[in-house]
Amino acid sequence: MEYQVLRERLCRTPALAGPLPGFDPRNAPPEPGPLFAHWLADALDDGVPEPHVMTLSTADPAGRPSSRVLMLRGFQLDAGRLDFVFASEAASRKGRELGANPYAALNWYWPRHGRQIRATGRVTALDRRAAREDFLGRGEPSRIAGFTGLMSAQLPGTDPYPEYQRARVRAREIIAADPQAVPEGHTVYALRADEAEFFQGDSGPDRFHRRLRYARDGERWTRGMLWP
Ligand SMILES: Cc1cc2nc3c(=O)[nH]c(=O)nc-3n(C[C@H](O)[C@H](O)[C@H](O)COP(=O)(O)O)c2cc1C
């Protein structure tokens, strides 16, 4: 592979190419929830690929961050609160990091609209009922995957495929024996936003990207614009 050619292609690849929608922060709602819902609906309506996919960043006890992509399973707006819901395995790296340090960040980027949203806040694990509902609402392939192994643990050896297949056979057996079985570590989490920033890219010559940041103060939100 010609890395130099690849580097040149990288530099020539456009971002925020447009045309992009406008965004006038003066008309933005006083709270971030309705704006999130509005932008998400726009993304779904306009066929933005996988708009429910987001990046979750956590940090270990020494403050070293790590990120990975997850699915947004839902969101709740209620009395000034904005919660983003996702599901994972408590024993995974992210689950262990959240256990030690519950503060995390979420990020979405919807290229077709040149929109980025980020939210930070404290994450809590919801109760077992939520985990059960989430897990049992999934299709069989996802439930088999949920029982297949210990997410983020090291697979043994250098050719672990047979081990993986054995784990899948065991997972199928567990589900066949009890279709209502839920893995112990399957957990639904909610990040309660204490900050949310909405970035609307500007593909025009001014490149005046609008950045509107909301910060939570108890049940109230304050908002202000940031330099792009
Ligand atoms: C499009 C996409 C969606 C994903 N959705 C989830 C999800 O909802 N929950 C989850 O635990 N992992 C999901 N993953 C896998 C994670 O990115 C990650 O590999 C896994 O959770 C282990 O992360 P960790 O070792 O940092 O804990 C998804 C991956 C992709 C590419």
The ligand as an SDF file (V2000), in Angstrom:
LIG
                    3D

 31 33  0  0  0  0  0  0  0  0999 V2000
  -22.5250    0.0080   15.1170 C   0  0  0  0  0  0  0  0  0  0  0  0
  -22.1270   -0.6090   16.4360 C   0  0  0  0  0  0  0  0  0  0  0  0
  -23.0570   -0.6600   17.4580 C   0  0  0  0  0  0  0  0  0  0  0  0
  -22.7060   -1.2080   18.6940 C   0  0  0  0  0  0  0  0  0  0  0  0
  -23.6340   -1.2100   19.6950 N   0  0  0  0  0  0  0  0  0  0  0  0
  -23.2760   -1.6920   20.9070 C   0  0  0  0  0  0  0  0  0  0  0  0
  -24.1930   -1.5960   22.0040 C   0  0  0  0  0  0  0  0  0  0  0  0
  -25.3130   -1.0700   21.8980 O   0  0  0  0  0  0  0  0  0  0  0  0
  -23.7930   -2.1080   23.2030 N   0  0  0  0  0  0  0  0  0  0  0  0
  -22.5460   -2.6670   23.3820 C   0  0  0  0  0  0  0  0  0  0  0  0
  -22.2300   -3.0850   24.4960 O   0  0  0  0  0  0  0  0  0  0  0  0
  -21.6540   -2.7290   22.3670 N   0  0  0  0  0  0  0  0  0  0  0  0
  -21.9820   -2.2590   21.1490 C   0  0  0  0  0  0  0  0  0  0  0  0
  -21.0710   -2.3000   20.1250 N   0  0  0  0  0  0  0  0  0  0  0  0
  -19.7290   -2.8730   20.3880 C   0  0  0  0  0  0  0  0  0  0  0  0
  -18.8500   -1.8050   21.0900 C   0  0  0  0  0  0  0  0  0  0  0  0
  -18.4100   -0.8400   20.1540 O   0  0  0  0  0  0  0  0  0  0  0  0
  -17.6260   -2.4250   21.8020 C   0  0  0  0  0  0  0  0  0  0  0  0
  -16.8390   -3.1310   20.8790 O   0  0  0  0  0  0  0  0  0  0  0  0
  -18.0270   -3.3620   22.9350 C   0  0  0  0  0  0  0  0  0  0  0  0
  -19.1400   -2.8470   23.6660 O   0  0  0  0  0  0  0  0  0  0  0  0
  -16.8530   -3.5600   23.8970 C   0  0  0  0  0  0  0  0  0  0  0  0
  -16.4110   -2.3100   24.3610 O   0  0  0  0  0  0  0  0  0  0  0  0
  -15.4750   -2.1520   25.6500 P   0  0  0  0  0  0  0  0  0  0  0  0
  -14.4220   -3.2360   25.5620 O   0  0  0  0  0  0  0  0  0  0  0  0
  -14.8780   -0.7840   25.5490 O   0  0  0  0  0  0  0  0  0  0  0  0
  -16.3390   -2.2970   26.8710 O   0  0  0  0  0  0  0  0  0  0  0  0
  -21.4020   -1.7400   18.8920 C   0  0  0  0  0  0  0  0  0  0  0  0
  -20.4760   -1.6770   17.8520 C   0  0  0  0  0  0  0  0  0  0  0  0
  -20.8280   -1.1140   16.6530 C   0  0  0  0  0  0  0  0  0  0  0  0
  -19.7780   -1.0270   15.5690 C   0  0  0  0  0  0  0  0  0  0  0  0
  1  2  1  0
  2  3  1  0
  2 30  2  0
  3  4  2  0
  4  5  1  0
  4 28  1  0
  5  6  2  0
  6  7  1  0
  6 13  1  0
  7  8  2  0
  7  9  1  0
  9 10  1  0
 10 11  2  0
 10 12  1  0
 12 13  2  0
 13 14  1  0
 14 15  1  0
 14 28  1  0
 15 16  1  0
 16 17  1  0
 16 18  1  0
 18 19  1  0
 18 20  1  0
 20 21  1  0
 20 22  1  0
 22 23  1  0
 23 24  1  0
 24 25  2  0
 24 26  1  0
 24 27  1  0
 28 29  2  0
 29 30  1  0
 30 31  1  0
M  END
$$$$
